[in-house]
Amino acid sequence: MTKRDETLPDLTPADTRVPGKRDRGRFLARRATLDSRLTGPRPKHRTKHRTLFLSDIHLGTPGCKAELLLDFLRNNDAETIYLVGDIIDGWRLKRSWYWSAAHNAVVQEILRKTRKGANVIYVPGNHDEALRDYANLNFGGVDVLNEAIHETADGRRFLVIHGDQFDGVVKYAKWLAHLGDRAYELALLLNNWLHEIRRMMGLEYWSLSSWLKHKVKNAVEFISSYEVALAREARERGVDGVICGHIHHAEMREIDGVLYCNDGDWVESCTALAEDRTGRLTIINWRRFSWEHEEYVPPLELEHDETPEPALAASGVLSAA
């Protein structure tokens, strides 16, 4: 399996110029279009997957790209959906309340999928660790499990776990993890500012914090050690691979005979892991809204929906993620 290209674009002077009145007008027009698309009827044709894996959404934080995620959920269905931790950011919500209409719409869209027959499994992470006390219970059609074993269509078995258990800082120095979380939150605020400027210019989402993280040697070494530790755990448990999140770095590669899969996040990379009906796993990048893709190729598997549910549309204008 070939490694996914992680090359990120360089910022050019045109990307960083101060927007003028004309840019502002274009942004407001795009904003109105965005709101109408995300609160209107759902797409009639949606891609159908066997399984979807999502993690590190961090609902309850300004850094969450809730609008991109909502667009993804409205355009993609699955028989089984794994929420692989840090879906709701309890750490941030304890400090101060942040919850936009777009965040609420994401929750409603997931619950809608359970009502439509999807099997939704919630594997809590460190930011929503309070839910670990409710493992093996079902809430509104969502099963809460501390970890799971997923069997693909071709018979492979994968350990599904958030992964914070293999992060020494989170496990042994939680105070330091909280301190690092504050610094990371600041970086994401800068991210949002840059994202709004790029949106005014019609450019796709690009993560400054992710770019910086992968330029820092210690961060790169930490990611590598984390991946090896998860692969070792999967091998010791006798499964074929591991599916995790936590480090906000989407990746899929073989490590010592074990397939390591990280589904990424929705604050930096805007990615998900998908399994098709043959058992093939792929990483999906969703850094542009569905209607902004220049070359749209109709999916092979389509789902038709003639009865959208207006009640699930967020009331009022969706606030920027």
DOMIVEX-39163 format. One record per residue (C-alpha): x, y, z. Coordinates in nm, 3 decimals. Example, Ala and Ser with C-alpha at 12.3 -4.5 7.8 and 13.67 -1.06 7.14 Angstrom:
<atoms>
+---------+---------+---------+
|    east |   north |      up |
+---------+---------+---------+
|   1.230 |  -0.450 |   0.780 |
|   1.367 |  -0.106 |   0.714 |
+---------+---------+---------+
</atoms>
This chain:
<atoms>
+---------+---------+---------+
|    east |   north |      up |
+---------+---------+---------+
|   0.000 |   0.000 |   0.000 |
|   0.141 |   0.335 |  -0.099 |
|   0.174 |   0.613 |   0.153 |
|  -0.064 |   0.904 |   0.109 |
|   0.091 |   1.224 |  -0.016 |
|   0.108 |   1.460 |   0.282 |
|   0.263 |   1.754 |   0.094 |
|   0.107 |   2.082 |   0.205 |
|   0.096 |   2.396 |  -0.011 |
|   0.325 |   2.688 |   0.063 |
|   0.173 |   3.023 |   0.148 |
|   0.227 |   3.271 |  -0.134 |
|   0.208 |   3.650 |  -0.102 |
|  -0.132 |   3.639 |  -0.273 |
|  -0.259 |   3.408 |   0.004 |
|  -0.161 |   3.646 |   0.283 |
|  -0.267 |   3.985 |   0.144 |
|  -0.514 |   4.188 |   0.350 |
|  -0.866 |   4.144 |   0.207 |
|  -1.038 |   4.455 |   0.075 |
|  -1.405 |   4.558 |   0.044 |
|  -1.451 |   4.356 |  -0.271 |
|  -1.316 |   4.045 |  -0.095 |
|  -1.553 |   4.112 |   0.195 |
|  -1.849 |   4.129 |  -0.040 |
|  -1.753 |   3.800 |  -0.202 |
|  -1.715 |   3.644 |   0.142 |
|  -2.065 |   3.754 |   0.251 |
|  -2.212 |   3.612 |  -0.069 |
|  -2.030 |   3.282 |  -0.014 |
|  -2.148 |   3.284 |   0.349 |
|  -2.512 |   3.314 |   0.243 |
|  -2.468 |   3.034 |  -0.012 |
|  -2.302 |   2.814 |   0.250 |
|  -2.583 |   2.861 |   0.501 |
|  -2.854 |   2.784 |   0.246 |
|  -2.678 |   2.468 |   0.129 |
|  -2.615 |   2.333 |   0.480 |
|  -2.968 |   2.403 |   0.606 |
|  -3.157 |   2.305 |   0.291 |
|  -3.268 |   1.961 |   0.169 |
|  -3.003 |   1.692 |   0.183 |
|  -2.832 |   1.581 |  -0.139 |
|  -3.045 |   1.329 |  -0.326 |
|  -2.741 |   1.121 |  -0.416 |
|  -2.496 |   1.023 |  -0.144 |
|  -2.196 |   0.793 |  -0.139 |
|  -2.269 |   0.468 |   0.043 |
|  -1.987 |   0.309 |   0.245 |
|  -1.978 |  -0.011 |   0.444 |
|  -1.804 |   0.162 |   0.736 |
|  -1.690 |   0.512 |   0.827 |
|  -1.442 |   0.602 |   1.102 |
|  -1.437 |   0.958 |   1.242 |
|  -1.242 |   1.095 |   1.537 |
|  -1.114 |   1.412 |   1.701 |
|  -1.406 |   1.628 |   1.593 |
|  -1.375 |   1.840 |   1.910 |
|  -1.729 |   1.974 |   1.913 |
|  -1.744 |   2.258 |   2.163 |
|  -1.428 |   2.430 |   2.040 |
|  -1.387 |   2.718 |   1.791 |
|  -1.131 |   2.508 |   1.603 |
|  -1.385 |   2.241 |   1.503 |
|  -1.458 |   2.252 |   1.129 |
|  -1.822 |   2.163 |   1.195 |
|  -1.953 |   2.300 |   0.865 |
|  -1.716 |   2.087 |   0.657 |
|  -1.804 |   1.783 |   0.869 |
|  -2.177 |   1.851 |   0.831 |
|  -2.135 |   1.868 |   0.454 |
|  -1.941 |   1.540 |   0.467 |
|  -2.212 |   1.367 |   0.673 |
|  -2.487 |   1.491 |   0.444 |
|  -2.305 |   1.346 |   0.141 |
|  -2.186 |   1.015 |   0.289 |
|  -2.377 |   0.727 |   0.449 |
|  -2.254 |   0.402 |   0.602 |
|  -2.393 |   0.084 |   0.752 |
|  -2.164 |   0.131 |   1.053 |
|  -2.008 |   0.452 |   1.184 |
|  -1.732 |   0.449 |   1.445 |
|  -1.678 |   0.768 |   1.645 |
|  -1.321 |   0.707 |   1.757 |
|  -1.289 |   0.950 |   2.047 |
|  -1.266 |   1.323 |   2.121 |
|  -1.598 |   1.384 |   1.951 |
|  -1.709 |   1.634 |   2.216 |
|  -1.432 |   1.832 |   2.384 |
|  -1.516 |   1.813 |   2.754 |
|  -1.187 |   1.980 |   2.850 |
|  -1.277 |   2.297 |   2.660 |
|  -1.642 |   2.301 |   2.768 |
|  -1.540 |   2.281 |   3.134 |
|  -1.337 |   2.601 |   3.095 |
|  -1.596 |   2.799 |   2.896 |
|  -1.904 |   2.724 |   2.690 |
|  -1.882 |   2.728 |   2.311 |
|  -2.149 |   2.563 |   2.100 |
|  -2.260 |   2.698 |   1.762 |
|  -2.560 |   2.601 |   1.551 |
|  -2.326 |   2.407 |   1.322 |
|  -2.207 |   2.193 |   1.615 |
|  -2.566 |   2.114 |   1.705 |
|  -2.642 |   2.027 |   1.342 |
|  -2.354 |   1.775 |   1.338 |
|  -2.496 |   1.596 |   1.645 |
|  -2.845 |   1.592 |   1.492 |
|  -2.710 |   1.454 |   1.164 |
|  -2.536 |   1.166 |   1.343 |
|  -2.851 |   1.087 |   1.543 |
|  -3.050 |   1.099 |   1.221 |
|  -2.825 |   0.831 |   1.076 |
|  -2.904 |   0.603 |   1.371 |
|  -3.276 |   0.650 |   1.305 |
|  -3.216 |   0.562 |   0.940 |
|  -3.060 |   0.231 |   1.045 |
|  -2.688 |   0.302 |   1.079 |
|  -2.501 |   0.124 |   1.358 |
|  -2.313 |   0.400 |   1.546 |
|  -2.037 |   0.301 |   1.791 |
|  -1.878 |   0.565 |   2.016 |
|  -1.527 |   0.486 |   2.146 |
|  -1.442 |   0.771 |   2.389 |
|  -1.106 |   0.947 |   2.394 |
|  -0.926 |   1.158 |   2.651 |
|  -1.123 |   1.477 |   2.582 |
|  -1.455 |   1.295 |   2.630 |
|  -1.322 |   1.045 |   2.884 |
|  -1.627 |   1.089 |   3.112 |
|  -1.816 |   0.864 |   2.870 |
|  -1.583 |   0.575 |   2.953 |
|  -1.781 |   0.531 |   3.276 |
|  -2.082 |   0.443 |   3.058 |
|  -1.917 |   0.175 |   2.845 |
|  -2.144 |  -0.103 |   2.717 |
|  -2.452 |   0.120 |   2.735 |
|  -2.665 |   0.258 |   2.452 |
|  -2.775 |   0.620 |   2.428 |
|  -3.020 |   0.723 |   2.158 |
|  -2.910 |   0.435 |   1.936 |
|  -2.539 |   0.501 |   1.993 |
|  -2.337 |   0.218 |   2.154 |
|  -2.057 |   0.332 |   2.387 |
|  -1.753 |   0.101 |   2.401 |
|  -1.405 |   0.164 |   2.541 |
|  -1.264 |  -0.023 |   2.242 |
|  -1.392 |  -0.248 |   1.967 |
|  -1.286 |  -0.515 |   1.720 |
|  -1.403 |  -0.440 |   1.367 |
|  -1.409 |  -0.710 |   1.100 |
|  -1.384 |  -0.585 |   0.742 |
|  -1.574 |  -0.733 |   0.450 |
|  -1.266 |  -0.933 |   0.347 |
|  -1.229 |  -1.091 |   0.693 |
|  -0.952 |  -0.878 |   0.847 |
|  -0.983 |  -0.785 |   1.213 |
|  -0.893 |  -0.438 |   1.343 |
|  -0.860 |  -0.303 |   1.694 |
|  -1.054 |   0.025 |   1.714 |
|  -0.924 |   0.249 |   1.993 |
|  -0.878 |   0.622 |   2.040 |
|  -0.508 |   0.586 |   2.124 |
|  -0.450 |   0.823 |   2.416 |
|  -0.361 |   0.518 |   2.624 |
|  -0.033 |   0.510 |   2.431 |
|   0.048 |   0.878 |   2.483 |
|   0.283 |   0.906 |   2.780 |
|   0.203 |   1.273 |   2.842 |
|  -0.171 |   1.208 |   2.865 |
|  -0.125 |   0.894 |   3.072 |
|   0.142 |   1.006 |   3.322 |
|   0.142 |   1.389 |   3.318 |
|  -0.216 |   1.498 |   3.260 |
|  -0.146 |   1.853 |   3.382 |
|   0.108 |   1.888 |   3.103 |
|  -0.145 |   1.756 |   2.854 |
|  -0.392 |   2.027 |   2.964 |
|  -0.120 |   2.293 |   2.932 |
|  -0.037 |   2.171 |   2.584 |
|  -0.406 |   2.175 |   2.500 |
|  -0.421 |   2.549 |   2.581 |
|  -0.128 |   2.619 |   2.349 |
|  -0.285 |   2.405 |   2.079 |
|  -0.613 |   2.595 |   2.118 |
|  -0.428 |   2.922 |   2.055 |
|  -0.273 |   2.777 |   1.739 |
|  -0.619 |   2.674 |   1.619 |
|  -0.752 |   3.027 |   1.675 |
|  -0.479 |   3.152 |   1.443 |
|  -0.586 |   2.874 |   1.208 |
|  -0.943 |   3.007 |   1.203 |
|  -0.825 |   3.358 |   1.118 |
|  -0.619 |   3.226 |   0.828 |
|  -0.906 |   3.000 |   0.718 |
|  -1.147 |   3.295 |   0.694 |
|  -0.902 |   3.491 |   0.478 |
|  -0.853 |   3.193 |   0.248 |
|  -1.230 |   3.139 |   0.231 |
|  -1.276 |   3.500 |   0.113 |
|  -1.040 |   3.421 |  -0.173 |
|  -1.215 |   3.097 |  -0.266 |
|  -0.929 |   2.880 |  -0.143 |
|  -0.969 |   2.544 |   0.032 |
|  -0.901 |   2.487 |   0.399 |
|  -0.532 |   2.470 |   0.494 |
|  -0.399 |   2.408 |   0.846 |
|  -0.118 |   2.629 |   0.973 |
|  -0.095 |   2.432 |   1.300 |
|  -0.065 |   2.104 |   1.111 |
|   0.206 |   2.245 |   0.885 |
|   0.404 |   2.372 |   1.187 |
|   0.360 |   2.045 |   1.373 |
|   0.506 |   1.840 |   1.092 |
|   0.803 |   2.077 |   1.062 |
|   0.904 |   2.029 |   1.426 |
|   1.146 |   1.738 |   1.474 |
|   1.017 |   1.634 |   1.819 |
|   0.659 |   1.624 |   1.695 |
|   0.758 |   1.405 |   1.401 |
|   0.945 |   1.167 |   1.634 |
|   0.645 |   1.151 |   1.868 |
|   0.410 |   1.062 |   1.583 |
|   0.643 |   0.785 |   1.466 |
|   0.675 |   0.640 |   1.818 |
|   0.299 |   0.655 |   1.865 |
|   0.233 |   0.468 |   1.540 |
|   0.484 |   0.195 |   1.629 |
|   0.332 |   0.154 |   1.978 |
|  -0.021 |   0.111 |   1.839 |
|   0.098 |  -0.137 |   1.575 |
|   0.278 |  -0.337 |   1.844 |
|  -0.038 |  -0.350 |   2.056 |
|  -0.239 |  -0.477 |   1.758 |
|   0.020 |  -0.744 |   1.683 |
|   0.021 |  -0.862 |   2.048 |
|  -0.357 |  -0.893 |   2.039 |
|  -0.341 |  -1.108 |   1.728 |
|  -0.539 |  -0.876 |   1.499 |
|  -0.454 |  -0.759 |   1.149 |
|  -0.443 |  -0.390 |   1.220 |
|  -0.542 |  -0.094 |   1.434 |
|  -0.770 |   0.203 |   1.367 |
|  -0.717 |   0.503 |   1.593 |
|  -0.711 |   0.882 |   1.619 |
|  -0.574 |   1.113 |   1.892 |
|  -0.268 |   1.268 |   1.722 |
|  -0.456 |   1.455 |   1.445 |
|  -0.248 |   1.298 |   1.172 |
|  -0.429 |   1.089 |   0.910 |
|  -0.213 |   0.798 |   0.800 |
|  -0.238 |   0.445 |   0.666 |
|   0.071 |   0.228 |   0.641 |
|   0.199 |  -0.118 |   0.723 |
|   0.426 |  -0.148 |   1.027 |
|   0.592 |  -0.487 |   1.088 |
|   0.310 |  -0.678 |   0.921 |
|   0.030 |  -0.478 |   1.089 |
|  -0.182 |  -0.219 |   0.909 |
|  -0.182 |   0.106 |   1.107 |
|  -0.474 |   0.338 |   1.023 |
|  -0.534 |   0.680 |   1.173 |
|  -0.853 |   0.851 |   1.057 |
|  -0.721 |   1.202 |   1.131 |
|  -0.939 |   1.478 |   1.272 |
|  -1.180 |   1.765 |   1.198 |
|  -0.978 |   2.056 |   1.334 |
|  -0.670 |   2.025 |   1.113 |
|  -0.677 |   1.760 |   0.841 |
|  -1.057 |   1.721 |   0.788 |
|  -1.032 |   1.350 |   0.709 |
|  -1.217 |   1.024 |   0.764 |
|  -1.136 |   0.657 |   0.710 |
|  -1.379 |   0.463 |   0.490 |
|  -1.431 |   0.096 |   0.413 |
|  -1.608 |  -0.010 |   0.094 |
|  -1.808 |  -0.328 |   0.034 |
|  -1.495 |  -0.523 |  -0.061 |
|  -1.313 |  -0.437 |   0.262 |
|  -1.078 |  -0.182 |   0.103 |
|  -0.980 |   0.101 |   0.338 |
|  -0.913 |   0.455 |   0.216 |
|  -0.858 |   0.797 |   0.373 |
|  -1.105 |   1.060 |   0.255 |
|  -0.998 |   1.426 |   0.253 |
|  -1.285 |   1.675 |   0.282 |
|  -1.114 |   2.015 |   0.276 |
|  -1.360 |   2.166 |   0.029 |
|  -1.737 |   2.167 |   0.037 |
|  -1.903 |   1.915 |  -0.193 |
|  -2.022 |   2.181 |  -0.439 |
|  -1.675 |   2.339 |  -0.467 |
|  -1.499 |   2.040 |  -0.623 |
|  -1.404 |   2.136 |  -0.977 |
|  -1.423 |   1.781 |  -1.110 |
|  -1.713 |   1.589 |  -0.960 |
|  -1.722 |   1.218 |  -1.038 |
|  -2.054 |   1.053 |  -0.947 |
|  -1.997 |   0.775 |  -0.688 |
|  -2.044 |   0.414 |  -0.784 |
|  -2.286 |   0.349 |  -0.498 |
|  -2.568 |   0.597 |  -0.451 |
|  -2.840 |   0.640 |  -0.195 |
|  -3.161 |   0.820 |  -0.291 |
|  -3.354 |   1.019 |  -0.032 |
|  -3.684 |   1.179 |  -0.129 |
|  -3.786 |   1.280 |   0.225 |
|  -3.547 |   1.530 |   0.386 |
|  -3.618 |   1.623 |   0.747 |
|  -3.634 |   2.004 |   0.779 |
|  -3.645 |   1.974 |   1.160 |
|  -3.281 |   1.873 |   1.159 |
|  -3.169 |   2.193 |   0.986 |
|  -2.997 |   2.428 |   1.227 |
|  -3.217 |   2.718 |   1.321 |
|  -3.101 |   3.058 |   1.200 |
|  -2.775 |   3.122 |   1.024 |
|  -2.498 |   2.873 |   1.089 |
|  -2.207 |   3.037 |   1.266 |
|  -1.858 |   2.992 |   1.122 |
|  -1.672 |   2.689 |   1.251 |
+---------+---------+---------+
</atoms>
